[in-house]
Amino acid sequence: MFHHRKRIGAALLAAVLLLGAAGCGGGSREGTSQAGTAESGTAQAQEEKKVMNLGSTGYFAAETMDPANGWDGWYMMYDGALETLFKLDESISPVPALALSCESADQITWTIELRDDVTFQNGEKMTAEAVKTCFERTYENSARAREQIALESLEAEGQTLTFHLAEPSVTLMNDLTDPLWSVYDAVNSDYTENLYGTGPYIITEFEPFSETVVRKYEGYWGGVPKLDEAHLITISDAESLSMALQNGEIDLAVSMPTSAVSVFENNQDFVVDAVTTSRGNRLYYNMDRPAMKDAAVRQAIAMCIDREGVASAIYNGMAEPSWGIYPDFLSYGGTEGLELTVDRYDPEGAAALLAQAGWSDSDGDGILDKDGVSLKLRAVTFASRTEMGQFLELLQAELSGIGIQLTVDVLENTNDVVASGDYDLDCESGVMAPTGNAQYFINMMFVTGGTSNYSHYSNPQLDALAGELAGTADEQERDALVRQMVQMVLDDNAMTVYNHQKMVNVYSTKVKGYSTHPSEYYLLDVNTDIER
């Protein structure tokens, strides 16, 4: 059924065609695919069946077909292959999907009734026992799952699935909207050749970090999908992505880099669909490194970020400058009532702060030092979001002006560097409240030992408040606890969120039944269609 393909010939053909279309710029690197490849069939074959081509610089870059591996479940939810028991509505609140209901009397034992009309993509029925087996496998294989839900055990009978938790949780429905908790047939999937989810589309071809091909699943519980087939293609850079959309090689560009949006804004053949989400662009400070242990250094760096200028010049107005952590539209977001350690762009103040903290250029080399530690720092980020590399280059120039030398490394993937700890600054982008639950981000980013705590930050008081939040049901009390923790993070300059970015998808007017969702989770579904 499934084919692993090394598409060397197709990739070269795509590169030649994109180079020919783009002239001197925007050439496609090896691994970049194109809708019109030989494997995709001839143009005539595509006309006979309804095929949609989607492109992105980073949103389809799955490493494996295993939903329990890292963040790969997210990618396969974009593909339309996977679904969760609950999903998020437009207000980022959980609503039933594969489940019908969720009830608890004590917030420790939760009973979930499952739909009785769902089959996996191999025709096997989705039962509570099948979901139990799936979740037990995910829990065993994912540290993030264990961090998210304190699971004692699962119990299955018919279509009733019971969670027994080790501690009270008021947010289980929210947590189960995370694609990490996607439902798949864990008995019959092998995660290399076959993955059987419950979604409207089944994966038929998969090349890591390059392309995924899906076809419609005729037995889908939610109706017959409109498309026969879809290709989700990773394209190397913003210029190539833009050109591919203009040339009709792709029909929808997912998370279009903001530098390319203006090309489509006044073009009647395209829709620019921009939605505010909880995505935050941010800097982590590796506090295991000598210079980063100094709070004055962290604060000085934050003071050298021209947030308004970055949002305007680099993000073309498609981002809101941030002086706090969470975006304004969340009940616990914004900065009202908070005491800000950094509230303006102030490089002169940053230089004075460092001098006051004892940093000086003792050897006349133009770089500040103190107690044998020199402010020669390494910043890393990943290549698929071009704005982040541009931001670091701007920061590099700003810091040079106050005596900090910043080396910028733009990598295809930052995972290995982050794991090794060989960085001072890590520039990342991510959704901050993807399940509608503030605790999600807090547990991963700020709690001691969190799986994405790349600042290596530790604050026992914050850890205690995070534990209190887990058992607090009242929304106003929860918001107050979150804001207390945000204040601690700001006081310690443990992380800098410099803006909140809009999700911008650009697509042909031929695309029907699609709109960008504020959660960023959902892409292909049963209603996605295209006119041919």
C-alpha positions in Angstrom: 0.0 0.0 0.0 2.7 2.4 1.0 5.8 3.4 -0.8 9.0 5.0 0.6 10.5 6.9 -2.4 13.8 8.7 -2.8 12.7 11.1 -5.5 16.0 12.3 -6.7 14.9 12.7 -10.3 11.6 14.4 -9.3 13.5 16.8 -6.9 15.9 17.7 -9.7 13.1 18.3 -12.1 11.3 20.5 -9.5 14.5 22.5 -9.0 15.0 23.1 -12.7 11.4 24.2 -13.2 11.4 26.5 -10.2 14.8 28.0 -11.2 13.5 28.6 -14.7 10.4 30.3 -13.4 12.2 32.4 -10.8 15.2 33.5 -12.9 18.3 34.2 -10.7 16.6 33.9 -7.3 14.5 31.4 -5.3 16.1 28.3 -6.6 14.9 25.1 -5.1 17.3 22.9 -3.1 17.4 19.1 -3.3 14.5 17.6 -1.5 12.1 20.2 -2.7 9.2 18.7 -4.7 6.8 20.1 -7.2 3.2 19.4 -7.9 3.9 18.5 -11.5 6.3 15.6 -10.9 6.3 12.3 -12.7 5.1 10.5 -9.6 2.1 12.8 -9.3 0.9 11.6 -12.7 0.4 13.5 -15.9 -1.8 16.7 -16.1 -4.5 14.6 -17.8 -4.5 12.1 -14.9 -4.8 14.9 -12.4 -7.8 16.3 -14.3 -9.5 12.9 -14.1 -9.3 12.9 -10.3 -9.6 15.8 -7.9 -6.1 16.5 -6.7 -5.0 19.4 -4.5 -1.4 20.5 -3.9 -0.4 22.2 -0.8 3.0 23.8 -0.1 4.8 25.1 3.0 8.4 25.8 4.1 7.9 24.0 7.4 4.4 22.8 8.2 4.8 19.4 6.4 8.2 18.5 7.7 7.4 15.3 9.5 10.3 13.1 10.5 8.3 9.8 10.9 4.8 8.4 10.5 4.7 7.8 14.3 2.2 10.1 16.1 4.0 9.5 19.4 7.4 10.7 18.0 8.1 14.4 18.9 5.6 16.7 17.1 4.9 14.4 14.2 1.3 13.9 15.2 0.7 17.6 14.4 1.9 17.1 10.8 -0.3 14.1 10.3 -3.3 16.1 11.6 -2.6 18.7 9.0 -2.7 15.8 6.4 -6.2 14.9 7.5 -4.9 11.4 8.5 -5.4 11.7 12.3 -8.1 13.0 14.6 -8.5 13.4 18.4 -11.3 12.6 20.8 -12.1 16.3 21.2 -11.2 19.2 18.9 -11.1 23.0 19.3 -13.8 25.3 18.1 -13.2 28.8 16.8 -13.0 30.1 20.3 -10.3 27.6 21.2 -12.7 25.6 23.4 -12.8 21.8 23.3 -15.9 20.1 21.7 -16.6 16.5 21.0 -15.1 14.9 17.9 -14.4 11.1 18.1 -15.9 11.3 21.6 -19.5 12.1 22.5 -19.1 13.2 26.1 -16.7 13.5 29.0 -17.7 13.5 32.7 -16.1 13.4 36.1 -17.3 13.7 39.7 -13.9 14.2 41.3 -11.5 15.4 38.4 -9.5 12.2 38.9 -11.7 9.6 37.3 -13.0 10.7 33.8 -15.5 8.7 31.8 -15.5 9.3 28.0 -18.2 7.9 25.7 -16.9 7.2 22.2 -18.8 7.4 18.9 -20.0 4.0 17.7 -19.7 4.7 14.0 -15.9 5.3 13.5 -13.5 2.9 11.8 -9.8 3.1 11.3 -8.6 3.4 7.7 -8.1 -0.3 7.5 -11.8 -0.9 8.3 -11.3 -2.0 11.9 -13.8 -0.5 14.3 -12.6 2.2 16.8 -13.5 0.7 20.2 -12.6 1.9 23.7 -10.1 -1.0 23.8 -8.4 0.2 20.6 -8.2 3.7 21.9 -6.8 2.4 25.2 -4.1 0.5 23.4 -3.2 3.5 21.3 -3.0 5.9 24.3 -0.9 3.5 26.4 1.6 3.3 23.5 1.7 7.1 23.1 2.1 7.5 26.9 5.0 5.0 27.0 6.8 6.5 24.0 6.3 10.3 24.6 7.8 12.3 27.5 5.5 15.1 26.5 2.5 12.9 27.0 3.6 12.0 30.5 4.2 15.7 31.2 0.8 16.7 30.0 -1.4 14.1 31.7 -0.7 12.4 35.0 -2.2 9.0 33.9 -2.5 6.2 36.5 -4.4 3.8 34.2 -7.0 3.4 31.5 -10.0 1.2 31.5 -12.1 0.1 28.4 -15.5 -1.4 28.1 -17.4 -1.3 24.8 -17.4 2.3 23.7 -16.6 3.6 27.2 -13.1 4.7 28.0 -12.2 5.7 31.6 -9.1 7.7 32.6 -7.8 7.1 36.1 -5.4 10.0 36.9 -2.7 10.2 39.5 -3.8 13.7 40.5 -6.8 16.0 39.8 -7.1 17.7 36.4 -9.7 20.1 35.3 -8.4 20.3 31.7 -8.4 16.7 30.4 -10.7 17.6 27.5 -8.3 20.5 26.5 -5.3 18.2 26.8 -6.9 15.6 24.6 -7.2 18.1 21.7 -3.4 18.0 21.3 -2.5 16.0 18.1 -0.1 14.0 20.4 -3.3 12.3 21.6 -4.5 11.4 18.1 -6.3 8.1 17.8 -4.7 5.4 15.6 -4.8 1.6 15.3 -1.8 0.8 17.4 -2.1 -3.0 16.8 -2.0 -3.0 13.0 0.0 0.2 12.2 3.8 -0.2 11.8 4.6 3.5 11.5 6.9 3.0 8.5 4.7 1.5 5.8 1.2 1.8 7.3 -0.5 4.2 9.7 -4.2 3.7 10.2 -5.9 6.8 11.7 -9.6 7.8 11.7 -9.3 10.9 9.5 -10.8 11.5 6.0 -7.4 10.9 4.3 -5.0 8.0 4.5 -1.3 8.4 3.9 -0.1 6.5 0.8 3.4 8.0 0.2 5.7 9.6 2.7 9.2 11.1 2.4 10.5 12.6 5.6 10.9 16.4 5.5 9.8 16.4 1.9 6.4 15.3 0.8 3.3 13.4 2.0 0.6 12.1 -0.4 -2.8 11.2 1.0 -5.9 9.8 -0.7 -9.5 9.9 0.6 -10.8 7.3 2.9 -14.1 6.1 1.6 -15.2 4.7 4.9 -14.8 8.0 6.8 -17.4 8.4 9.6 -18.0 12.1 8.8 -19.0 11.6 5.1 -17.1 11.2 1.8 -14.1 13.6 1.4 -14.4 16.0 -1.5 -10.8 15.5 -2.7 -9.5 12.3 -4.2 -5.9 13.0 -3.4 -3.7 15.7 -1.9 0.0 16.3 -1.9 1.6 18.2 1.0 5.0 19.4 -0.2 7.9 21.0 1.7 9.4 23.8 -0.4 12.8 25.2 0.5 12.2 28.9 0.8 9.7 31.8 0.7 10.5 32.9 -2.9 10.1 29.4 -4.3 6.8 28.9 -2.3 5.4 32.2 -3.6 6.4 31.3 -7.2 4.9 27.8 -7.0 1.6 29.4 -5.9 1.6 32.0 -8.6 2.4 29.4 -11.3 -0.4 27.0 -10.1 2.1 24.3 -9.0 0.4 24.4 -5.6 -3.1 25.5 -4.7 -2.6 26.5 -1.1 0.5 27.9 0.7 0.4 27.2 4.4 2.0 29.7 6.8 3.2 31.9 4.0 6.3 33.9 5.1 5.2 37.5 5.6 7.8 38.8 3.2 5.8 37.2 0.3 2.2 38.1 1.3 2.1 41.5 -0.5 2.4 39.8 -3.9 -1.1 38.3 -3.3 -3.0 40.9 -1.3 -4.5 42.7 -4.3 -4.7 39.8 -6.6 -8.3 38.7 -7.3 -7.2 35.1 -8.1 -6.0 34.5 -4.5 -7.3 34.7 -0.9 -5.0 35.9 1.9 -6.4 34.3 5.0 -4.7 35.8 8.1 -5.9 34.8 11.6 -4.6 35.8 15.0 -3.4 32.8 16.9 -1.4 32.2 20.1 1.8 31.8 18.2 4.7 33.5 19.9 8.1 34.2 18.5 10.6 34.1 21.3 14.1 33.9 22.6 15.3 31.4 25.1 18.4 32.2 27.2 20.5 29.1 28.1 21.1 29.7 31.8 23.6 26.8 31.9 26.0 29.0 30.0 28.2 31.4 32.0 27.1 34.7 30.5 23.4 33.8 30.5 23.4 33.1 34.2 23.6 36.9 34.7 20.1 38.4 34.7 21.5 41.8 33.6 22.8 40.2 30.4 19.4 38.7 29.7 17.6 41.9 30.4 20.0 43.9 28.3 19.4 41.7 25.3 15.7 42.1 25.7 16.1 45.9 25.9 17.9 45.8 22.5 14.9 44.3 20.6 13.1 46.9 18.6 9.7 45.1 18.8 7.7 47.6 16.8 10.4 47.8 14.1 10.6 44.0 13.8 6.8 43.6 13.5 6.7 46.3 10.8 9.8 45.7 8.8 10.4 41.9 9.1 6.8 40.7 9.6 5.1 43.3 7.4 2.6 44.1 10.1 1.5 40.5 10.4 2.6 40.4 14.0 1.8 42.2 17.3 4.8 43.5 19.4 4.9 41.8 22.8 6.2 43.0 26.1 4.7 40.1 28.1 4.2 36.4 27.4 0.7 35.6 26.2 -1.3 37.5 23.6 -4.0 40.0 24.5 -7.0 38.0 23.2 -6.5 35.3 25.9 -8.1 36.0 29.3 -4.8 35.7 31.1 -2.8 37.4 28.3 -1.5 41.0 27.7 0.4 43.1 30.2 -2.3 45.0 32.1 -1.5 44.9 35.8 2.0 43.4 35.3 5.3 45.1 36.2 7.5 45.0 33.1 11.2 44.7 33.5 11.5 45.8 29.8 8.9 48.1 28.4 10.7 49.9 25.5 13.5 49.6 23.0 16.4 51.1 24.9 20.0 50.1 23.8 21.5 53.0 25.8 19.8 51.8 28.9 21.0 48.3 28.1 24.6 49.5 28.0 24.2 51.3 31.3 22.7 48.2 32.9 25.7 46.1 31.8 28.2 48.6 33.1 26.3 48.8 36.4 26.5 44.9 36.6 30.3 45.1 36.2 30.7 44.3 32.5 33.5 46.3 30.8 35.9 46.0 27.9 39.0 45.2 30.0 41.2 44.1 27.1 40.2 46.7 24.5 38.9 44.2 21.9 35.5 45.9 21.7 33.7 43.0 23.5 32.5 43.3 27.1 33.8 40.9 29.7 33.7 40.2 33.5 35.5 37.7 35.7 37.1 36.0 32.7 33.7 35.6 30.9 33.4 37.4 27.5 30.1 38.3 26.0 30.7 36.3 22.8 27.4 34.5 22.4 25.9 32.0 19.9 22.3 32.2 18.7 20.6 29.4 16.8 17.3 29.2 14.9 15.8 27.1 12.2 15.7 27.9 8.5 12.0 27.2 7.6 10.9 30.5 9.1 13.0 33.1 7.3 11.8 35.9 9.6 13.6 34.4 12.6 17.0 34.5 10.9 16.4 38.1 9.8 15.4 39.0 13.4 18.6 37.5 14.7 20.7 39.4 12.2 19.1 42.6 13.3 19.7 41.7 16.9 23.3 40.9 16.1 23.8 44.5 14.8 22.0 46.0 17.9 24.1 44.0 20.4 27.3 44.8 18.6 26.6 48.4 19.4 26.7 47.8 23.2 29.7 45.4 23.2 28.1 42.0 22.8 29.3 39.7 19.9 26.6 37.5 18.6 27.2 34.7 16.2 24.1 33.6 14.3 23.6 30.0 13.0 20.5 29.3 10.9 20.1 25.5 10.9 17.7 23.1 9.1 16.8 21.7 12.5 17.8 23.0 16.0 17.0 19.8 17.9 20.6 18.4 18.1 22.1 21.7 19.1 19.4 22.3 21.8 19.9 18.8 23.1 23.6 19.3 23.3 23.2 22.7 25.0 25.7 24.4 22.6 23.9 27.7 22.4 23.4 30.9 24.4 20.2 32.1 22.6 17.7 29.9 20.9 15.1 31.7 18.7 11.9 29.6 18.3 8.3 30.0 17.2 5.4 28.1 18.5 1.7 28.1 19.5 1.5 29.1 23.1 -2.0 27.9 24.0 -2.7 25.2 21.4 -5.2 23.3 23.6 -6.7 26.5 25.1 -5.0 25.6 28.4 -2.3 28.0 29.7 -0.8 25.2 31.7 0.3 23.5 28.5 2.9 26.2 27.8 3.9 26.7 31.4 4.6 23.1 32.1 6.8 22.7 29.0 8.6 26.0 29.0 8.9 27.2 32.6 8.5 24.4 35.0 11.8 22.9 36.2 12.8 20.1 33.8 10.0 20.9 31.3 10.5 19.1 27.9 10.8 22.5 26.1 12.4 24.5 28.8 15.3 25.5 26.6 16.3 28.4 28.9 17.0 25.7 31.6 15.0 28.0 34.0 14.1 26.8 37.5 12.0 28.7 40.0 10.6 26.6 42.9 7.8 29.2 43.5 6.7 29.0 40.0 6.8 25.2 40.1 4.5 25.3 43.2 2.0 27.6 41.5 2.0 25.3 38.4 1.0 22.5 40.7 -1.7 24.6 42.3 -3.0 25.6 38.8 -3.5 21.9 37.8 -6.1 21.5 40.5 -7.9 24.8 40.2 -11.2 24.8 38.3 -12.4 28.4 38.7 -11.4 30.3 35.6 -10.8 33.6 37.3 -8.6 31.9 39.9 -6.7 30.1 37.1 -6.1 33.4 35.3 -4.8 35.0 38.4 -2.3 32.1 39.0 -1.1 32.2 35.4 -0.5 36.0 35.7 1.5 35.4 38.8 3.7 33.0 37.0 4.1 35.3 34.0 5.2 38.0 36.4 7.9 35.7 37.7 9.1 34.9 34.2 9.3 38.6 33.4 11.0 39.4 36.7 13.7 36.8 35.9 13.9 37.6 32.2 13.7 33.8 31.7 12.4 34.2 28.1 11.6 37.1 25.8 8.4 36.8 23.6 9.0 39.6 21.2 5.8 39.3 19.1 2.7 37.3 18.5 2.4 36.3 14.8 -0.6 35.8 12.7 -1.2 32.6 10.8 -1.3 33.5 7.1 -2.4 31.0 4.5 -2.7 32.1 0.9 -4.7 30.0 -1.6 -6.3 30.1 -5.0 -9.9 31.1 -5.3 -10.4 27.6 -6.7 -10.0 26.3 -3.2 -13.4 25.8 -1.5 -14.6 24.8 1.9 -11.5 26.0 3.7 -10.7 28.7 6.2 -7.7 29.1 8.5 -8.4 27.9 12.1 -7.0 30.0 15.0 -5.7 26.8 16.7 -3.3 26.1 13.7 -4.2 22.4 14.1 -6.6 21.8 11.3 -6.0 21.9 7.6 -7.4 19.2 5.3 -10.8 18.0 6.3 -13.8 16.3 4.7 -15.1 19.6 3.3 -11.9 20.8 1.7 -12.5 21.0 -2.1 -11.1 22.5 -5.2 -12.6 23.4 -8.6 -10.8 22.0 -11.6 
